C-alpha cells in the first residue's frame, strides 16, 4: 500500500451544509471513486460549496497534494468540479493529472467539450429558474414566503436535470419501453448519479420520467 502522502487525492463536493452533515451524495461519490481505483487507497478532500463558486479551499489543498507528491486528482463526476470551462481549463493547466470516474478515458479535448456542455446546462437551468420565478410572481406567489420560492426553483432544476438524463438514454442503450428496474440498473452501471448524488432505484427512475419534458 502506498504511504498516505503518495495516495491519489479524491475530491468530493456537495452543495449544501445539510448534505455534508448527512453524507447525502458523498457516499455515492466515494463508492464511484472506490470502484474506479479498484481497491487502491486514496486521500479525501471534501468540499461543501456551490458549483458556481470558484473559491475552493479543499480543491486547492487537493491540487497542492497532487503537485507535492506527484499523484493524480480523482473525482466522481466532472460537474463536481464546476460548470465552467475556464475553471476546468485552469485545472488542466495546473500541471496535474486528473480523472473523472464518469469519463475515465476522456482526453483533454473531450474534457473541454464536456465542460462546455456542463456550463451550457448550468446556464439553461438558471434561465429556466428565472422564468419559473417570473411566472410564479405573475400568479401572485409571494416570493420568499413559506418556502414557495424554493419549491419553484427546485421544480425547475429537477425538470432540467430529468431532461438532461433522458437525452442520454439512447447512448446508454436505454429505451422508455424498458421496465424501471432495468433502466435503474443501466444508469447505475454507467456511473450516473441521481439528482441527489445517489444510486438509482425504480422510484427515482419513475420520478425522473414523470418530470421530463419530452418536447425539449
N, C-alpha and C positions, 0 to 999 in steps of 0.2 A: 504493500500500500504506500502511495506517495505521502510524504510529510504534508502536514496541513498547509504549509506555505506554498507548496507546489501544486495544490489541488486546483482544478478549474473553478472559476468564480461563477456561481449560479445567481442570476439576478431575477428576483421575483417582485412583482409590483401589484398592489391593489389600490383602488381609487379612493377608498374611504377608511377612516379610523375604525369604523364598525367592522368592516371586512377584515382589517388587520387583526383586531382583537379576537374575532370569532374564528379566524382561519379560513373564512369563506373565500374560495378562489385560490388561496395559497396551496392547499393540499393537492388540488388538481394540477397546478403548475409544477409543484415539486414532483409529483408522480410522473409527469410527462418528461421532465428533465432526467429523472432516475432511469426511465426507460431508454432515453437517448444515450445516456452514458453507460448503460448496461452494467450496473453494479459498481462503477467507479465512484469513489467518494468525491465530494465537492464542498466548497466553502460558500455558504449562503449570504446574500446581501438582500435584505428585504426593505422595500420602499413602500410607504403609504402616501401616495401623492397622485394627483390628477395627471392623465396622459398629456394634457395641454401645457403642463408646467415644465419648463426647461431646466429648472434648478433641481438637481437630483443628487443630494449628498451621498446616498448609498451607491448610486450608479458610479459616481466619481471614485468612491472607495473601491468598487469592484474593478474599475478600469486601472486604478493605481496598482491593485493587487496583481492584475494580469501583466502589467508592464514590469513590475518588480521581479516577478517570478517566472516571466516568460511562459505564461499559460493562457488559456482561452476563456472567453466570456460565453456563458450558455444561458439562453432564455427559452421559455416555453413557446412563446409566440412573438413574432416581430412587433405586433402592436403593443406589447408590454413595454416597449421602449418609448415609442412616440409615434403619433400620426403626423410626422413632419419630415419631409425629405431632407431639408437642411440639417436637421438634428441627426438623422441616420447617416448622412454623408460625413458629418463631423466625426461620428463614432468610427466609421470605417477608415478615416484619415488619422485616427489616433495611434495607429501602428500596432493594433492588437487583432488577433483572430477572434471572431465571434460567430456563433452558430445558433440559429433558431430551430427548435425541435420540430416546428411545423413546416420548415423548409430546410432540412439538413443538407441537401445537395445544391442549394442555391449558390450561384456565383455572385460577384459584385453587381453585375448588370441586373440580374434578377432581383436582388435585394433593393436596388434603386427603384425598379419598376413597382415592386410590391409596396415600398414605402410611399410612392406617388399615389398608388391606388388607395392605401390606407388614409393618406392625407385628404384625398378627394371624398372618401367615405365620411371622414370627420366633418368636412365642410357641408356635405349634404345633410348630415344629422343636425348640424347647427341650423341650417336653413329650415329644415322640417320642424324643428323645435320652435323657432321663431314664428313660423306660420301657424303652428298649433296654438301658441300662446296668443297670437293676434286674434285667431278665430274664437278662442275661449273668452277673450276680453269682449269681443263683439256680442257674444251670447250673454254677457253680463256677469261672467265669473269674476269674483274679486281676487285678483292676483295676489298671491302670498298669504291668503287666508285659509286656515283649516287644511293646509296641505294640498289644496286643489291645483295650485300651480305646479307642484312637484308631480302630481298624478298625470297632468297633461304632458309634462316633459318626459316622464318615464314611458308613457304610452308611445310617444313619438319615437323615442330611442329604441323601444322594443320592436316597433314595426320596421324601422330602418334595419335593425340587426337581422330580423327574420328574413327580410328581402335579400339581404347580402348573403346569408347562409343558403337559402333556397336556390339562388342563382348559381351556387357551386355544385348543386346536386348532379347535373349531367357529368361533370368532370370526376365525380366520386362514384359514378355508376349507380346513382340513386334515382329511383322513379317514385312519383307520388302514388303509384299503384301498389307499392310495397307496403307491408304491414309496418306499424310504428316501431316495433322492436328491431326489425331488420334495418330500418333507417337509423335508429339509435346506434346499432352495432357498427354500421358503416362510418358514422360520424366519429365515434369513439376510436375506431381503428385508424382513422385518418389524423387523429390527434387534435381534432377541432373541439374546442370547449364551448359550453353553453354560455349564455349571456352573463351568468353569474360565475363563470370560470369553473364550472363543474362538468362531470360526465353527463352524457345524455341518457334519458330514460323515455319510456313510452309517453309519459305525461308531459315531459318537456318538449318532445317532438310534436305532440298534439297541439300544444300551445303555439309552437313555432309556426306550424302550418295554418292555424286559425288566424294568427296575426298578419301573416304575409299578404301583401297587396300584389296580386299576380298581374296587375296591369302596369306595374312599374318597370 
